[in-house]
Amino acid sequence: MAHDSGSDNRYTRGLAEFISGLRYDAIPEQVLARIKLLILDSLGCAVYGADLPWSRILIDTLKGVDTSPGAAVWGTAVRLSAPHAALANGSLVQGFELDDVHRVGVLHVGAVTLPALIAIAEMKPGMSGKEFLTAAVAGYETGPRVGMCMGQEHIGQGWHSGATVGVFSAAAGAARALRLDADRTVHALGITGTQSAGLMAAQYGAMVKRMHAGRSSQSGLYGALLAAGGFTGIVNVFESEYGGFCTTFSRSTDRFDRAKLVAGLGQRWETMGVALKFYSCVGSNHTTLDALRDMQTEQRYGPDDIERIVVHGSQVTMDHVGWKYQPQGLTSAQLNLPFCVATLLLEGDVFVDQFPESCVADPARMALAEKIEVRHDPEITARGSTYRHMVRVEVHLKNGKRMSRTVEAPRGSEHKFASEADVVEKFEKLARHVFPNQQVEALRDAVLGLDKLDDAAGIARLLVR
């Protein structure tokens, strides 16, 4: 197999050259402004996640085997070795279905990029805020392109792309933070890619779904650190016909497109394609919730008025969130579309306070969820991954009235990005669950002023309880 010789690694090397060669001054102002808001959002999600039951189990378990003071576990007073801190912190960002998503690349970017990057900032004090932002952009540009290369079928066949694809965002950010040259960045990607894993069945209630992002961030950190020391990886990790990332994680070669790995590098910025969540549930549900809120402005209706609700969506929406709800844990509650619709109608919102552990088997929500049907619409699927969250929602009321709304992109999406005020408000609401106001404000100002920081490790110090 000629490809296996490693002589053809044009895509792996193309990414590596972009990552290692990226300079702060080459990043457009709008991208720098956006990355600061994205970082702030992820850190707010992580701080809120610190006290969640599954977070405490993970952190306590890691404390039992790791007494290193290397890096902070955000929102706590705990310190662990840098790889274990990355594992914990990525899990915290993903802890309550609140974090960002690149919808086309099907990736929660901050959860995998930032834990590895901030761990390096702590390991190597003196990294300027501008260098930190440059490394972050390298990570945010890389992972989504891998997701776009793999396409919707990757998650459709059962891989959790936030985990499998996410390793490359982590490796890219960490490699750039360590100032690896292109050759060593190739090895960082190759070391990281072979650690890629994550099964989508975790969505049905398992705590382990929260850990996927942390494990990916840890893998990317290992990849960059080992490459920095001279350890070698698969130099054609994307190109290899046998055992390469693309061929192994997709059933057939016509289901991935390697050209998307490098298309538009340095010209089209995928960082601008990262969306934020304003509901505490999986991103596939947000367009439906927006449609229902919009229809309530036309006519107020409550749960007792509902005859039935029909959501027409893509095959991904059907498979990912349209299954019959079973009370298997909080993860299943936050991922299941009928349950989240019932939550909105009964509770008036779908944010953190609407998901106590007791909600999982709430008879009222479960009864209302039975009135909500999710149907596949082939026309929406045919529009491709850009529209995979598009829905047409029909509300049938008991009085005979029927309303319908089509929503292509949710509030906070790359098409309707939130204002700075909205992002800051969400961050402050989440962080105040854990930190006093003064610390919340100091962290907010440090992130929004990252370009002025002499030492990015100051961010980590503000994340400690």
N, C-alpha and C positions, 0 to 999 in steps of 0.2 A: 504494500500500500504506500504509494508515493507520499501521500499527505502525512503519514505517520513519521516520516524522517525528521520532521520539524523544520524542513527547508521552506515550507509554505506556512507562514504564520502572519500573513499580511494584516489580518484583522486584530489578532492579539497584539502584534507590535504597533499597529495603528493606534489602538487604545492606549498602549503603554507610552507611546511618544507624546500623545496628547496630555496624559496625566502628568508625566514628568516635566513636560515643557510648559505647562500652564503657568501664567504669570498674572499677578493681581491686576496689573495695568491693562491686560488684555480682556478682562471681564467687564461687560457693559454695566453701566450704572444701575440700570433697572434690575439686572440679575443680582448685583450686590445688595440692593435694597430688598429684593425678594428673599434672598438666602437668609438674611438676618431675621425676617419675620418667620420663616420656616424653622429656623433654629429655635427661636423663642417658643413657637408652638410645641415643638417636640419636647423641650425641657419642661414646659408646663404639664404636658401629659405624663412625663416621667415622675415628676415630683408628686403629682396626685396618685400615681400608681404605687408609690412606696409603701403605703399602709394596707394595700389589698391583701387578702388572705394568701393567694398563691405567690405573691411577691415575698411575703414574710417567710413562707416555707422555703422558697428558693434561697433567699438571703441567709436564713438560719442554717440551711444545709451547707452552703458554701463556707460560712463562718466556721463550721465544724471541721473543715478540711484545709482551711487556708488562714493563716495568721499574718500574712504579709500586709504591710501598711501601704502598698504601692499606689492605690487609686481609690477615690471616693465612690461609694454607692449613693447615688443621688437621692436627696430627700431623707437621708438617714445619717447617723453618726458612724456608720460601718465603713471600714476600709478593707480592701482585698487586693490580691495581685491584679495587675492590669488586665490580664485575660478574663479573670473571674469577674472583675468589675464591669468589663464590657458585656459579658454574659448577663449579669444582673441588670445593668442599665438599659440594654436593648429590650429586655423583658419588661422593664418598667414603662418604657415609652409605649409599648404595645399592650400595656396592662389592662386597658379598659376600652379598647376599640375607639379611641379618640384621636389617633395620630394621622399624619398626612398619608396621601396615596398618589402615586403617579398612575393614572387610570389606564393609559395605553400600555405602559410597561408593567402594570399589575404589581406594584411594589410600594411598600411603606418605606420611604427613603431615609427619613431622619432616624428611624429606629435602628437601622443597620449602620449608617454612616457615622453618626455622632458619638456613640459610646467608644468606638475604637479611636476616633480622632481625639476626643477629650482625654482618654487614657494616655495617649502619646503626649499631649500638652502637659500632663502632670509628670510624666516620666522625663521629659526634656524641657525643663523650665526655660523661659526666654523666647518661646515661639510668639512672634508678634500676632496681633489680631488680624492683620492683613494676610499673613501667611496661613493662619487658621482658616480664614474665609476662603482663601484660594484652595486649600486642601478640601474644605467642605464642598465647594463647587465641583472639584474633580470627582468626588464621590457621588454627588447628586446628578452629574452628567453621565456617569458610567453605568450604574445599575439599571436605570430605565431603558438604556439602549440595549442591554442584554435581554430585558423583558420584551422589548419591541421585536428583537430578533426572533425570540422564541414564539411569540404570538399567543393567542387565546387558548390554543389547543394544549399548551403546556399545563395550565391550571385545569383545563377541561379533562385531562387524563389522570388527574389526581395529585400532581405536585403542588405544594404550596409555594408559589413563586416568590412570595415575600421572604421566604427562607432560601430557596434554591438560587434565585437570581440575586438576592440581597448580599451574598458574600462578596460580589464584585464591587458594589458600592463601598463596602467597608474596606476592602483591600485597596481600592483606588485612593480613598481619602487618607488612609494610613500611610500608603506608599508616598503620596505627595507630601504629607506632613514630615516624613523621615527624609525627604529630598532624595529619594532613590532615582538613579538614572534610568533610562529607558530599558536597558538590559535587565536590571534588577527588578524593575516594575513588571516586565514580562514574567519573571519567575514568581513574583508576588501573586500575580493573577493565576499562574499555573499551580501554585501551592494551594491557593484558596479554592480554586474551582473543583479540585478533587475532594474537598471537604463538604461540598454542597449537598444539602439534604432537606427534607421537609414534606410530610404527608398531609394532604388536605383533609383526611378523615379526622384530624385534630379539631375541626370546626364543630363537631357534634357534642361539645360539652367538656372536652378535656382541657385541663390547665396547661398542658404542654403547648397548645397553640400560642400562648403568650410568650413562650420561651424561644420560639423559632427565630425571631429577630435577634435576640441576644446571642443565640448560638451562631448565627451568621456573622454578627459583628465580631465575636470572638475569633471565628475562623479567618476573617479578613485581617484582623490584628496579627494573628499567628503568621499568616502569609507574608505580610509586610516585614515583620520583625525577623523572620527566618531568612527572607530574601536579602535583607540588609546585612545579615551575617554570612552570606555566601551560599546558603542552602538553595538547591535548584528545584524547579517545578516543571510542569508540563508546558513546554515553550509554545506549543500549538494547541492550547487547551480548547479553543473554539473551532479550530480547523480539522483536528484529527478525525479521520473517518471511522476509526475503531476506538471507542472509549473516550472520545472528545465530549465536551459539554453538550454541544448542539445535537450530535447524533445519538447520544445516550439518553438525553432528556426529552427527545421527541421521537415518535414512532417512525416517521418517514422524513426524508430530506425535503419534501415539498411543504413541510410544516414550519420551517424556519428560514430566515433570510439573513445570512451573515452580513450582507452589505449594510444592514441597519445598525450594526455595531459601530460603524465609523461615519455614517452619513451625517453630514452637517456639523461635524465636530468643530467647535470654535466659531461657528456661524449661527446655527440654530441651537438654542440653549434649552435643554430639557428641564432644567431647574424651573423654568417658567411654566412647565406643564404639571408641576406638583400641586395637588389640591389639598385643601384643609377640610376637616370635619367639624360640623357644628351640631351633630347628633352623636351620641355615645353608642354607636353601633356600626356594623360593617358598611363600607362605602357603597356597596351595591343597593342598599336600602334607601339612600338619601333622596334620590329623585322621586321615589314614591311618596316619601314623607313631605317633601316640598310640594308635590302636586296636591296632596290632601289639605295642607295648610292653605294653599292658594284657593282651593275650592271652598274652604270655610269662610273666606272673605266674600264669596259670592252668596253663600247662604250658610248661616250657622247651623251645624248639625252635630249631634253627639252620638255616643255609642248606641243609645236606645232607638235612634232613628234609622239605623243601618239595616237594610234588608240583606245586601251583600256588596262586596267590593271585588272587582276583578282587575288584576294587574297584568298587563300584556308587556312582556319583556324579552330580552335576548336569551339564547340558550344558556349563556353563562349565568344570567340572573336566575333562571329556572334551577340550574344545578347547584349554584352557590348558596342561594337563600330561599328558594321557593318550595323546599321540602316540608312535609307535614311536621308540625312542631311536636316535640317530645321533651318533657322537662328533665333534661340530662345535665343541667348545670348552667351557670351564668353565661358561658361562652355561647351555648346554643340559643339562649334567649336573645343575646345581642346580635347574633348572626341571622336568625330566622326572620324573614320579612313579615309574614302574617302576625307574629308575636309583636314585632316592633310597631306595626300599624295599630294593633290593639292598644299598645302602650301609649301611643300618641293620642288616640281618641279618648282613652280613659284618664290619662294623667296630664294631658295638655302639653307635654314635651317629651323628648327622648334624650335626656342628658344624664349626668352621673347620679342625680338624686332619684331618678326613676328606676334604678336597677340595684336595689338591695338584694341580698341573697334570697330573701323571702319571696321575691317576685317570680321566681322560676316556675313555681307550681301554682301561681295565682289563678283561682278558678275563673274569675271575671275575664282576665286577659286570655286565658286558654279558650273560654267559650266564644269570645268575640273573634279570636283568631280563626275559628272554624268557619266564619262567614267570609273569610278573605281567601280568594283563589288566585294563584299565579299561573299564567298561561304563557306558553312559548309563542312568540310572534316571529315567524321566519323572516319577515321583511326587516325587522330590527336587527336580527342576527346578520343578515346580508349586508348591512351597512358597515360592518367591521368593528374592530376593537375600539375605535374612537367613540362609538356610540353604544358600547356594551352595557352601559347603565341607563340608557334611554328607556323610558316606560310610557305607556298610555294607560291611565288609570280611570276606571269607570266606577262611580259611586251610585248605587241603586238604593234610594231611600224607601221607607215603608209607605210614605205618602204618594208614591208613584213617580216622584221626580228622579231624573237621571242626569248626572253631571259627568263630564269627562275632561281630562287634562292630559296633555302630552308634555313631558319634561325631558329635554335632552341632556342637561347638565345641572347639577345641584348647586345650591348656594355654597360659596367657598371654592368652587371648582376653578380649574385653569381658565375656563371661559367666563366665569363670573367671580373673579377672585375677591376675597374679602378686603375691606379697608384695614389700614393699620390699626384703627381704633377697635375694630371688631376682633382682630387677632390679639391685641393687648388685653381686651376685656376677657376673652376666653382664658388666656394665660393667667391673668390675675385671679379669676374665679377658681381655677384649678390649684394654683400654687398656694392660695390662702387656706386651703384645707390642711396644709402642712407647715408653712412658714409664716412668721409674723409679717405685718405689712411692710416694715422697713426693709426686710430682707427681700421680699417680693419686688419692691421698687428698685432696690439696688441691682438685683439680677436682671430685671427688665432693662434698666438703663445700660448695664454692661453689655448685654447682647445687642441692643440696638446701636450701641457705640463701639462695637467690636473693632472697627477699623482704626479706632483711636487707642486701643489697648496695647501696651508694651509687652504684656505677658498674658497670653490666652489662658494660662492656668488659673488666673483670677476668676474665670467662670466656674471652674470646678470648686474653688473655695466658697463661692456663693451658693453652691448646690448642697452644702453640708448642713445638716440639722444641728 
